[in-house]
Amino acid sequence: QVQLVESGGGLVQAGGSLKLSCVASGTIGNINVMAWYRQAPGKQRELVAIISSGGSTNYADSVKGRFTISRDNAKNAAYLQMNSLNAEDTAVYYCKVVRTTQQGFYEDWGQGTQVTVSS
């Protein structure tokens, strides 16, 4: 069983910054991909940023140049540095891990952390 614990969400003024953290624990195996998604009220969950085991990254167009995803493989952790936040960034942010073990391929989700940007 794997647990993903997210932290770092909160209330911030427009133009401000937040850093989200996601730490995986349990019988993890090998983590291939770590990603951040978000879901705003009344909208579908969308991919925000993704990072491979080798460090390659990709971002949604709406956050390019403002958000930075990183990971610490030794800690089984992923981070999302969010700068120049605006009201459209308000959402619940979820961490997702794609991993492999001897038993197979798995995807795990965190419980989500609320980010609210006041204008």
N, C-alpha and C positions, 0 to 999 in steps of 0.2 A: 504494500500500500504506500502511496506517495501523497504527501501533503504539500501544497503550495501556499505560502503565507505572504500576502502582500501588505505593504505599509507605505506610508508617505503621502497619502491623499489628504485633502483638506480644503479649506476655503482660502482663496487668494484673490487679490485684486487684479484686474486686467493689467497686463504688462509684467506681472510678477512671474515667479518661478517656483516649481516644485520638483522634487526627485522621488520617484516611486521605486520601491524595492520589491523583489520577489525572490523568496528563498525556498528551494525544494528540499524536502527531507523524506527519509524512509528508504525503501528498497528501490533505488532509482535506476540502476543500470547506467547506460550511456545516454546522456542528453544530446540530441542532435540539434534541435532548433528550440530557441526560446523566443517568445513573441509577446507583444502587448496588443490587446484589443480594447475597444471602448464601445459603450452603448449609451446613447443619449435617450432621454424619454421619448417614446413614440417612434424611435428609429431602430433600424437593424444594427446588430453588432458589426463593427468594422475593424479591419486590421489597421493598426497604427504603425507598428514597427516590428521588424523581425531580424534576428541575428543567428547565424549558423554557428556550428561548433568551431569553425575556422575563423570566425570573426566577420564574415561578410554580412553587410546590413542592407536593408531596404526599408523605405518609408512610404507612407501615404503622402500624396502630393500636398495635402492640407497641412502637414506638419514638417515638411522638408525645410531644413535650415533653422528650425526652432527646437526640435526634439532630437535627442541623441540616445540611442539604445546601446548598452554595453553589457558585458557579462563577466563573471568571475567563475571560471570553471572549477577552481579549487573549493569554492564555497557553494557551488550549485546555485548561483544567484544571477539574477538579471536586474538591470536598472533602466529606468527611463528618466532622463533629465529633460524637463520641460521648461522652456524659456519663452518669453514674450506671449504668455498665455492670453487668450481672449475668450469671450463668452461662449463661442462655438466649441471650445474645448471642454465645456462642462459635460460630464458623463461619468458613468461607472467604468473604471479601468480594470481590465482582467489580464492576468498573466496566463500564458499557455506554454506548456512544455511538450515537446515531441521527443520521445525516448525509445530506446530499444533495450530489451533484456534477452536472456536465453529463451524466455517464453514467447517473445514476440514484440510487436510494435504497439506503443501506447501514446495516447494524448491525455494530458491532465490539465485541469483548469483551476485557477485560484477562485476565491470567494468574491473577489472584486473589492475595489477601494474607490470611494467617491471623491471626485475632483469637481469643485465648484468654483467658477471664476465669476467674480462680480464686476459689473461694468460701471 
